[in-house]
Amino acid sequence: MIDHLSVQVRDVAASAAFYDAVLAPLGGRRLLEFPDAIGYGRERPDFWLGPTVTPGDAREVHLAFTADSRAAVRAFHDAAVAAGAEVLHAPRVWPEYHPAYYGAFVRDLDGNNVEAVCHTPE
């Protein structure tokens, strides 16, 4: 249902370095760059970063990225830790969502809750 999503960040270069690292294990990469926006995706840009332009404090956003395997979730988590992210939840099965839900949650540089999730059983 969602075609694409854009998140505004305080420091585009720093956030881009973070997302370069954590999206790579999931098959995501920079696909388009403009002076004021960077588009990530696998085949087309469906996740965008841009500078914060509105006044006031940003509100936390929860972003969940699809992982093709549980190993990719673990690699996402490891890349996020290496990039200095706060770990909210280490990789594990979340049976309250469904029996095969395997996810890891971290906080990005702007305080957003960023998740990688795999829905297939091991």
Buried (B, 14 or more C-beta within 10 A) or exposed (E): EEEEEEBBBEBBEBBBEBBBBBBBBBBBEBBEEEEEBBBBBBEEBBBBBBEBEEEEEBEEBEBEBBBBBBEBBBBBBBBBBEBEBEEEEEBEBBEEEEEBBBBBBBBBBBEBBBBBBBEEEE
